[in-house]
Each structure stands twice: as structure tokens, then as C-alpha cells.
Amino acid sequence: MKVIGYLRVSTRDQDYGIEVQRRAIASEAERRGWEVEWIVDQGETGKNANRPGLTDALARLDRGEADALVVSKLDRLSRSVVDFGNILRRATRPRGKKVKPWGLVALDVGIDMTTPTGRLVAHILIAVAEWEGDTISDRTKQALAVAKRERGIIPGAASKVPRSVVTRIKSARTRGLTFRAIADRLNQDGVPSARGGLWSQSTVQHAYYTADTAKRAVQRAS
């Protein structure tokens, strides 16, 4: 089985460097007979879902160039429950007859989507991530409503997302799609986010709520 060994280190992670992670994955790969291709994100925080190495790894997995993504510790992949849930959903999404869903292995917590038990655990974790995402969404909407009542505007910088994409997001919301489902569809269609990476529930929410901020400000000033 061919796997991608994903390695990440930020400026704060000097005690858990690239070679420590590589040795842990290499040891497991030797034990299980995996062929490993290495992808590294150097100096990248786990809070950023649009890391260049991770984006490349996920794209290769989606194309069927590898069977699984392997990390030595789960926090190397993500420090966000919601972003982790997005990656799990992406792994389990059907891709037709030629490209099968790919697996995820996190050595430190025993997540292994290459096994039936591991896939069951993954689905439980997806449910937890969905609950967390819905909770964040509710809190965000409440905060925006309060800000709008008190100041007459929606806080945050104007969205850099193209108008055509914003229109698509708003149309999807009108049809009842969740922010999470919209993110999945945008990623599936290869539409880049404002920063050129993958969409997540939070980036779709930001585009949805802030796209017209500058326009409203100009209208009030005129």
C-alpha cells in the first residue's frame, strides 16, 4: 500500500521535529509493508487548514495517487476539531469507480481508517466535529446579530472571494445546504478559497456574512 507520510513543524515545535515524526512513521511503515512518499510543511501552524504541503497531499489522495495519509500525531494534521472533521469527510467521500476513498492513520491516538474498526471510529469523530461546527455556527450567528443591532454593521474585513462564488454560496444557503456541505462542494469542484487553498466551514461562513460589508459601509457613507 502506498501512503503519504505528512510531517509538520512550526516554530514552536522544536521538541517534536521533522526527523522524530519521520522515524515514527517509517517504523510503522516497515512493520506494515507500506511504501511512503513524504510531504513536509515547515514552519506552519496546525490552525491553518490551507498549508501548502497539506493541500498538495490531499489533492494527491483525491486523485488516487496514494491510499492513505499517515501522521505521527493527530495535532500534526490539525488543531481544529472542525478542520479535522472536514478532512475525515473528504477521505470518506465517494469518487466513482476508478478512485476509491482514502484512509487516514494517526499513530498516537490509534485512528486507522485502513481497517473496519478505524473507519467506525472515524465516523464517530465526524459526528463530533459536526456537532462542534454547528455549535460554532450558532455562536457566530448570535454574535453577528448582536453586532448588527448595536452598531448597524457586520464586523470583519470585506471578503476577497469573487462575487460569482459569493452568489453561489448564498444560493446554496437558500436551498438549505449547510456551510459544511457548501465547503465540500466547492472543494470538490476545485474552487479555491480567498487564500487559494481549501474551503472549510469557517471560511464559507466568513464569505457568506462579510461579502457585503464594504458595500453597506459605502452606502451608509453616501
C-alpha positions in Angstrom: 0.0 0.0 0.0 1.3 3.5 -0.9 0.9 6.1 1.8 1.7 9.8 2.2 3.7 10.5 5.3 2.8 14.0 6.3 5.2 15.9 8.5 4.6 19.4 10.0 6.6 21.5 12.4 6.0 25.1 13.5 8.5 27.5 15.1 7.1 26.4 18.5 7.5 22.6 17.9 11.3 22.3 18.3 10.9 19.4 20.7 8.9 17.4 18.1 10.9 17.9 14.9 10.6 16.5 11.4 13.0 13.6 12.0 11.2 12.4 15.1 8.0 12.3 13.2 9.6 10.7 10.2 11.1 7.9 12.3 7.7 7.1 13.9 6.0 6.8 10.6 8.9 4.9 8.9 8.9 2.4 11.8 5.1 1.7 11.3 5.6 1.6 7.5 8.3 -1.0 7.8 6.2 -3.1 10.1 3.2 -3.0 7.8 4.9 -3.0 4.4 3.9 0.5 3.3 5.6 2.5 0.6 5.9 6.0 1.9 6.0 9.3 0.0 7.0 12.2 2.3 5.4 15.7 2.3 6.6 18.4 4.7 5.1 21.6 6.0 7.9 23.6 7.6 7.1 26.5 9.9 3.4 26.1 9.5 0.8 26.3 12.3 -1.8 23.5 12.8 -4.5 26.1 13.0 -4.1 26.9 9.3 -6.1 24.4 7.1 -4.6 25.8 3.9 -1.0 24.8 4.4 0.8 24.2 1.0 2.0 20.7 1.9 -1.3 19.5 3.3 -3.2 20.9 0.3 -0.8 19.0 -2.0 -1.2 15.8 0.0 -5.0 15.9 0.0 -5.1 16.7 -3.8 -2.9 13.6 -4.5 -5.0 11.4 -2.3 -8.2 12.7 -4.1 -6.6 11.7 -7.4 -5.9 8.2 -6.2 -2.1 8.6 -6.2 -1.9 7.2 -2.6 -4.1 5.0 -0.4 -3.7 6.8 2.9 -2.4 9.8 4.8 -0.3 9.0 7.8 0.7 11.3 10.7 2.7 10.5 13.8 0.5 12.7 16.0 -3.0 14.0 15.3 -2.0 17.6 16.0 0.4 17.4 13.1 -2.6 17.3 10.9 -4.9 19.8 12.6 -5.5 21.5 15.9 -9.1 22.2 15.0 -11.9 19.7 15.5 -13.9 21.2 12.7 -11.0 21.2 10.2 -10.2 17.6 11.2 -13.8 16.7 10.6 -13.6 18.2 7.1 -10.6 16.1 6.3 -12.3 12.9 7.5 -15.4 13.7 5.4 -13.1 14.3 2.4 -11.4 10.9 2.9 -14.7 9.0 3.0 -16.4 10.8 0.1 -17.2 8.5 -2.9 -15.2 9.4 -6.0 -16.6 6.9 -8.6 -15.4 3.5 -9.7 -11.8 4.5 -10.6 -10.8 6.4 -7.4 -11.8 4.9 -4.0 -12.0 6.7 -0.7 -8.6 7.1 1.0 -7.6 6.3 4.6 -6.2 8.3 7.4 -3.8 7.0 10.1 -2.8 8.9 13.2 -0.4 6.8 15.2 -0.6 8.5 18.6 -4.4 8.1 19.0 -4.9 4.8 17.2 -7.0 6.2 14.3 -6.6 3.9 11.3 -9.1 4.2 8.5 -7.5 1.4 6.6 -9.3 -1.0 9.0 -13.1 -1.6 9.6 -12.8 -0.6 13.2 -10.8 2.5 12.3 -13.5 3.6 9.8 -16.1 3.2 12.5 -14.1 5.4 14.9 -13.7 8.0 12.0 -17.5 8.2 11.6 -17.9 8.8 15.3 -15.3 11.6 15.1 -17.0 13.1 12.1 -20.2 13.3 14.2 -18.4 15.0 17.0 -16.9 17.5 14.5 -20.3 18.2 13.0 -21.7 18.9 16.5 -18.7 21.3 17.2 -19.2 23.0 13.8 -22.9 23.5 14.4 -22.2 25.0 17.9 -19.6 27.4 16.4 -22.1 28.4 13.7 -24.8 29.2 16.2 -22.4 31.3 18.3 -21.2 33.1 15.2 -24.7 34.0 14.1 -25.7 35.2 17.6 -22.6 37.4 17.8 -23.2 38.9 14.3 -26.8 39.6 15.2 -25.8 41.4 18.3 -23.1 43.4 16.5 -25.6 44.4 13.8 -28.1 45.6 16.3 -25.6 47.6 18.3 -23.5 49.1 15.5 -25.6 48.6 12.4 -22.8 46.7 10.6 -21.4 43.3 10.4 -17.8 43.2 11.7 -14.9 41.8 9.8 -12.9 42.8 6.7 -14.6 42.8 3.3 -14.5 39.4 1.6 -11.9 38.8 -1.1 -14.0 36.0 -2.6 -15.2 36.6 -6.1 -18.8 37.8 -6.4 -19.7 34.7 -8.5 -18.5 32.4 -5.7 -20.4 34.5 -3.0 -23.5 34.3 -5.2 -23.1 30.5 -5.4 -22.7 30.3 -1.6 -25.8 32.4 -0.9 -27.8 30.4 -3.5 -26.7 27.1 -1.8 -27.8 28.5 1.6 -31.1 29.5 0.2 -31.6 25.9 -0.9 -30.9 24.7 2.6 -27.3 23.5 2.3 -25.1 23.7 5.5 -21.9 25.7 5.4 -20.1 22.4 5.7 -21.8 20.9 2.7 -21.1 24.1 0.6 -17.4 23.8 1.5 -17.3 20.2 0.4 -18.9 21.1 -2.9 -16.5 24.0 -3.6 -13.5 21.8 -2.8 -14.9 19.0 -5.0 -15.3 21.5 -7.9 -11.8 22.8 -7.4 -12.9 26.3 -6.5 -10.0 28.0 -4.4 -10.8 29.9 -1.2 -9.8 33.5 -0.7 -6.3 32.4 0.2 -6.0 30.0 -2.7 -6.5 26.8 -0.5 -9.3 24.6 0.6 -12.6 25.7 1.9 -13.8 24.9 5.4 -17.0 25.6 7.2 -15.5 28.7 8.8 -14.2 30.2 5.5 -17.6 29.7 3.9 -19.3 31.3 6.8 -16.9 34.3 6.6 -17.6 34.8 2.9 -21.3 34.5 3.5 -21.5 37.0 6.3 -18.9 39.6 5.3 -19.1 39.7 1.5 -21.3 42.8 1.6 -19.6 44.7 4.4 -17.8 47.2 2.3 -20.8 47.8 0.1 -23.0 48.5 3.1 -20.4 50.9 4.5 -20.2 52.8 1.3 -24.0 53.1 1.1 -24.2 54.4 4.7 -21.4 57.0 4.0 -23.0 58.2 0.8 
